[in-house]
Structure formats: C-alpha cells, structure tokens
C-alpha cells in the first residue's frame, strides 16, 4: 500500500510525515456509523437538514483564510480561483438547504383511487421518495472544495436524507482533513451523530474499493478519470447486491467555431478560447479539448490567432507531479496518432506550457486514441471539409459533458442538423461563451452519454443532483395515519 | 444454436416446423433501419406519436380473437386473463399516446439568465429531454401482450421518440410474429418507416447478446429472470460505450400478515392469498413468494387455513415445460435449504400443484438459497418471534418490487418502524389487497433495489416509464430561432 503524503503542488515536495491511511477496520466502523445514523436522518425534517447544510457553509466561511491557504499549497490553483470555488461550495450547501426547507425531498404525487375494474380502475396510490442510505462519495482532485468533502455530492446527499462517507482525494489530504474537522464540529454543535459525515483516506485504490464494496453502502458518487470511475462502477455492479453509481468521468467537450463566427470576431474568440483552454491549467472536466473547424479562409486566419493567444499564456503548475507526467504522455500519444503540433509551450517545472495540435476529421474519426481526454492545457483542432463532416466528428465523440457551437445564429436546415447532432451526444449545448464554468442552477445538466457519465440521465451539478439519492416508492392503500404523516412513517 | 419452435403450452408439443432464427445480418439490418428512422422520429410531434400508438391499439383490438387464441395456445394462460391483458396493453398504448399528445416528452424547464457574477449570476439555460435512440426491448414470457412486442416498454419508448427493436420471447414466437405483423401494417398505413418497430427472434441467447452489443443501440429494456437480466446488463456495461439498461428482474414480494389482521379476518385473507399465489399459475413478478408471520395463536390458526385454501386450487399448466422443471427444482432447493413442506400439491402434467413451505426467520436470514425467486405457485412462510425480527427478515430480502403489510392500522412506533423497513427495500408498499395486479397509473412504481431492478430509480409500469428513454440536455444561451422552436431543432 502506498503511503499517503500531503504535497506542495508547486514543488512536488512532501509536506511533513506521511498521513494515516484508513485501515479496513476504520473503514468498516465509518460505514457502520453512517448506517446507524441513517434511519433518524431519513426521518429528519427539511428544517433540520437545512440547518446542518447552512451551518456547514458558515463553518467553511469562518475558516476561509486557512482553508484557501492550505488548498493553494496542496493544489497550486491560486487564491482567486480557490476563493471563488469556496463561494460556489457554500452557495451549493445553502441552495440544497433551501430545497430541503421547501420540502422538495418530501414531494408527493397523489393518485387517488379510481372506481371500476382494471385497467381503468385502481386503488389509492401515492408516490414518495425514500433516501437510499449511506452514500460513498469519491472526491475529485481538481475541485478541492466544490467536488470534495463538503462539495455538491455531499450537500445533495445530506439534503436527500442520506449519510455520506467521503473518500478523500489523495491530492489534497490535509485540506480534506481540515474540512472534515469543520464538519465534525458542526455535527457536534447541532447534536447530530458523527456518523452522518465520515471520512476515509488513502493513497492507493484499496480504500475506495473497500468502501464501494461495503454491504451497507447504498450508492456511489464519483468525479474523476474514466479509468478510475469505470473501475469503481464495475465494483458497484459486481457486488452481491449492485447499487446505483453516479460517476462523472472524462469529457473532451467539442467546441465548433463556424466560419461566420470567426469572420465576425475571430481575434476576440481566439483570446476567449485561449483563456478557457488554460484556465486552472486546463484541469476542468469541461475544458474544451476539441476544436472543430471548417476549412476556409476564416479558419486559416483564426488558427494562428489562437496559437498566438495561447502561446502568450503560461498556466500555473498542475495539481500533482503525476498529472504533469500524464499530460505530457497524453499529448505525445496524440502526436503518435497523427496529430500535428501547432504550439508546444515548453512549460516550467510542474507547470506545463499550452499545447495546440491539429488533425484532419478523417484521421480523427479513424483513430480512437485521439478521442481520449488529455487533462491539462491542451486542445486538438479537427479540420472538417463541411458541416456534414462536423456531424460525423460529433458522432465519433459519442459522449461529452458539453458541446459548444459558435455561429449557429440563423434558422437553417444545416444549423438544425448540427444542433441535433450536438444534443445527441452532450448533456449541455452552449451557443455562446466557453464550457468552463458550470452554473449551479435549476436547469443545469452536468452529465452526458458515456464516457461523460456512468448515469447520463442524472446530473452532479444543479438542483436535480438531489434526485440521485431519492428512490421512488409507491404507497398503495396507505392507512389514514400514514397519510396524515404525509407518507413519512417517522 | 437451438432451433426456434412454437409449442403448445398445455402439451409441450411443437406446433409445426421450426421458425426462422434471425441471422446476424438480419439483426444488423433491423438495427440499422431503426437508426435510420431515429432522427425523424425524434423530431415527430406529439400528435404523430399519439396517432401511431392509437393505431397500434386499434390494430390489436381488431384482431383480438386471433391474438388471444394464439396466445392461449402458446402460453396456456386462458382467455379471461389474456383478454384482460390485451385490454391493459391497449390501455397503455393509449395512455402513452395521450401523454405524447399533451406534449409531456417535450416539457421544458426554463431558467432565465440571472445578472451578476457566479455563483449567483448565470446565463440563460433551458432543460430539454432528448430521446436516447434505438431501444433494444427484451420481451417477457409471462405477459405475452403487456410486456411483449407492443407492451409497455415499446409504447413508452415510441412515445419518447425512440425506435424499438424487439427481441421476441421464444415462449410465444408465433404470437410475437402475428403482433409484429399488425405493427408493420400500421406503420405502412401511416406512411411511417418500417424501421420504427423491428423484431428479431431466436431460441438461444445469441440473438439477444448480438442485439445489446450493437453499437447503434442506445438503451436496453428487459423483463425476465435475474440471471438473464444480469447477463444482458453485463453486456450493456461491457460495450466500448455502455448504455442505460432497464432490467426488471426477480422479486419475492414479502407479504407480512400481522396477528391483528389474522384475528379480524383470517379465513378471508387465507382465501385471498391462496388466489394470489396461484393466479396465472404463480407466474407473476409480483407473486407473493414470502409470507412473513409472527408466532402466536392467530398465526397457528391461519397457516392451516391457508394450506387448505391453497390445496383446493389447481393452477393451469405453466408457460413452458422448462419452467415446470425449474419450478420443481426451485421448490426442492428450498427443502434442501431447510424449509419444511406444509403442502405439496402433486399437479398434473405441465400443471404444477401449489406448494407451501415454512422456515424459521433465523434460518431464512442465514440461508441465501431461501431468498431465490421460485417462479410458480409456491410460497414460503417465514416464522418470526417478534416485529423486530420481521424487520430483520426484510433487511435480508434487501430488494423487492413490493412489500405488503396487513394489519398496520394504528399509528404505533412498531408499525412506523415496520413501514420504514418495507419502504427501504421495495418499490411499492401495499397495505391492503395482494401485490399481483399492477395498475397503470401516474404514481405506480414497478421497480426496486436489486434484484428487483437494475435501475431502481425507474419504473417499467406507469407514466414515469416514459422518462427512461429521455435524456436531459441543457441549452445554454440558445439563439432566438431555437427558442422559438421550443428548443427542438427539427
């Protein structure tokens, strides 16, 4: 088993002694405590859930300075981004608090009895939603607040009435521990059981595998690599009793810049795009990794503009030394598969330089290797000879969190076909701006066909994330006392 | 590859020559035709979808006599049940037609732009639902109409905008063909592509496996055994690009008869229960296979009443000779695992006699083998010494389509705990009547934790079945022309 270290992300040096890895007995005890807390928490009121979530948000804000400093040390993401991410995290906690307070987890679909024989006649039925049980939450490396210990998965699961056992990401173990200690104090101050929010950690895969295999775990939520997510999903399915597994995996986020858009404001778009490709050192699941361009003079003008805008930017160091290595390997694999480098920023130390590559649509469609996600500040231009070929490129991508289309401003048959092709493979289709930056709203859908998500009908960001942890249960001919309790036998 | 025969279910004799098994080329051509029909059908209006579904219902009714006669020959389910099932099937088709006509597949969640910086500010977003694409539909043996060629899965997928390729069940191949020919004529009469509804068939597993592996298949829907469903789900997950798989598998449907209910009307309940256990020769996914009773004088009186009521009933022959054999094997496995037979109806030919067995709660919780579904007219009594032990029995069951509780008429802490335990493992909890008979309504939930379903958040019966085939897609900053088209680029 690998030892668990906290690393300085800018130097790659370990910060102090190795941290404790959760033992099998500790993991079991943490899940048992979550299970023990489940029955009461499933019966908690919306106000009780809201109070917990709001106190967690307050607790994070009260320690903002220490949290951001430690996060910056372990991730190198910088204080501006990290303060913004902390804002988003507390916003999420309070938004799910509001939903719980409004009673959304307790919504009932009432279906009164209809007299007569079937199929028309039927008994009185009511549809409720039951929290699933303890959720195993696998934190992401690239959002040390918003997709980590007290991130959106934890907030939505708690709002739904489920305890959570967090598998901390080994990329920021000290921050995970500090965040967890805030949660522990909040639970204690509210007189809630410590088992409601658990934490396990370790550098290797063993801890996560033991967690998802635990018979008392009722669901999994994961944000990370396709390989890691697929492995955990396979574990979830291989259990004697498989459980729902919500994995948000890799995505290459095609961005289609049509000639009309480039003609109108190519230079401005080049600058916007260069910023999106390098934002957070390209370490976003919505990073635009694929630029789909149509041959013509506008594209010929745009590509060097983009290369120049990109070349002027030097991203900050990556989250971890291993990621830098994986980034270089990924870029080289593209070159080996036939992509031509247009810009090869040299980078410095753990900070890679921006990379821009180009390949023909035909080659892209042939070569599976070119559809892999390269996590970091890199993008691959795919040159198409027609809008029809753009559709073929999208079909080859097959699954993505987002597709962005610039320039489909007129209602033409070609634009409609292009939008249909985009909607067929993506969870979100943008017509302006860049895909990085995922709003926490009612209509957000952060998911998509494989490999974007293991559960493309669900979202890990936005209000509907709550529904992942509630299972419909129909009550038929419920007795009067249960109806008076609105279907909650608590 | 096994040859495909139509069998007389009452005699086990083949009806004529072997039927053609779909070749790999035919399967591919059927899926290709479905794929070719997808883009247009996804763009069809609610009125167009409703017209197709209503004409399919009309087409079934126009041939009711021939369909029921052929179904009876191949399944032995009898004309009363089969006419009722045909009514349910046309009811489903028309109900999904109404939903399509009302525009339910095209519902939009509008999320206007909010000014300001994130996390509060966000662009204009709209949530739509996209049909998934061609659906592979695996028909069930035990519902030759309602879960077969034009059953609920097909109706809901078509209403959602998805073409369907049906894998016919080999238990009623001639009926499947006759039903399919009705569909073919309806499609032709409406000028719709034949590819919208395809049929493939074969006696072995090869045809189904090739179908679910086909790269142009976008989802699977299955009703049948745990083994068969788990194998197909594994295939769906092993694809280079996994797809959603909705499998409704085995269920043992615990029925808890509390002493108060038995004291009030034990004889009447014994008769009701005996009818439910033997209905359709016990070949229902909601058949009450587990009777959970609490030790005491009421139970001591009830058990012989039930054995007597059951012993007076002789079920009709099973759907197929292989099922009869599996039934006998399943009952024997229970005896081998420690269950004591209370009634061993001898049966005649392919018609099994009713079986009633009994075991202690402790033994039931220890022995996994006693939690297997025995498909047929059999039920296992589990004797508990307390209501707390009833909860332990439910926890051991872990997943079921239904749980029925008789006698929880007062609001007590014990009853509330029991209902919570039931809601934790079931998709539907009944407080009166028997679980057989699944109403097609808005609040129905026909699904549950494994092994009841591979997708416990979804239902295969009722209005929400439609949602299985629609994937959320968020449109961000959609252009005016697309908003004018209500987000449908058609």
Interface residues (C-beta under 8 A of the other chain):
Chain A: X39 X42 X43 X84 X87 X88 X91 X92 X109 X110 X111 X118 X119 X120 X122 X123 X125 X126 X127 X128 X130 X133 X233 X234 X237 X241 X242 X243 X244 X398 X399 X408 X409 X410 X411 X415 X416 X417 X419 X420 X423 X424 X426 X427 X428 X429 X430 X431 X432 X433 X437 X439 X440 X441 X442 X443 X444 X445 X447 X449 X450 X451 X454 X456 X457 X459 X464 X467 X468 X471 X472 X473 X474 X475 X476 X477 X478 X479 X481 X482 X484 X485 X489 X490
Chain B: X39 X42 X43 X84 X87 X88 X91 X92 X109 X110 X111 X118 X119 X120 X122 X123 X125 X126 X127 X128 X130 X133 X233 X234 X237 X241 X242 X243 X244 X398 X399 X408 X409 X410 X411 X415 X416 X417 X419 X420 X423 X424 X426 X427 X428 X429 X430 X431 X432 X433 X437 X439 X440 X441 X442 X443 X444 X445 X447 X449 X450 X451 X454 X456 X457 X459 X464 X467 X468 X471 X472 X473 X474 X475 X476 X477 X478 X479 X481 X482 X484 X485 X489 X490
